[in-house]
Amino acid sequence: MSNELIQFLNPYSKVVELPSISSSVEIKPITTGQMKKILSYEDNDDQFIIEDILDDIINGCVTTKEFNIDTLTIQDRFLLLIEIRKITKGKNYTFNIDCPECKTELINNINLDELEIKPYPDNIDTRVKLTDTLSTHLTFITRGMQKQATDIVRNNKSLNDDQKMIEMATYLYALSITSFDTPAGEITDASLDNKKELLDNLNESIYQSINDWFDKYDYGVDFKYQPFCRFCKWKGKKEDIPLSGFFF
């Protein structure tokens, strides 16, 4: 039996524009029930499980009908997480780090509204030349691709955690390949295994050209900060903002 009281909650909602498809979805704050589920995994450091939890958060907070998280680019997915956090806990995010020089505990406060956002790129050239006779066409990595790559590597007991992450990256690149240009014509039906084998046989400079494509057309929230110690004046390199405690 449904609880008729729920309809009167009328939670605060917000419309978020998804840059990659020039469309929008509506989101609502994280509920107490969702928060309890998140807390039950608070000490879990399994990256695969953490990603599943983040999916649960997004699916539970997006109210737009026919929403499919698998179609989100990883940039759009992260943007949604930022916006969900903002309407749930506010724009200010505080976290602590220890200064590596004087060992003082530093309190950092980040205004999420002030994070730099790289615009969605115009005139994307999907083609990347690999050799004089072979080029590939790429697309942005989606959450669905991440999940497919995860399913392949997470239960491979012959790999340690670091090796799994390396294999994940290669599979993601393989999944992002939409076609090949060859002297014999365009190939659009190459298998995932064949794409993966090709990537494994590229030399470092050619493989870097694929990395460069993703760097060139990257967009979305720049989730980084500049660590600084006001006591000893240590200043570190710009780095990713830690996510531990992000939703708490």
Protein Blocks (a to p, Z undefined) as FASTA:
>chain_A
ZZfklmmnopaddddddfklopacddddddfklmmmmmmmmmpcbfklmmmmmmmmmmmm
pmbghiafklpcfklmmmmmmmmmmmmnojbdcdddddfklopacdddddfklpccdddd
ehiafbdcfblmbccddddddfklmmmmmmmmmmmmkbcfklmmmmmmmmmmmmmpmbdc
dfkbccfkbcfklmmmmmmmpcfklmmmmmmmmmmmggcjddbdddddfklopacddddd
dfehklZZ
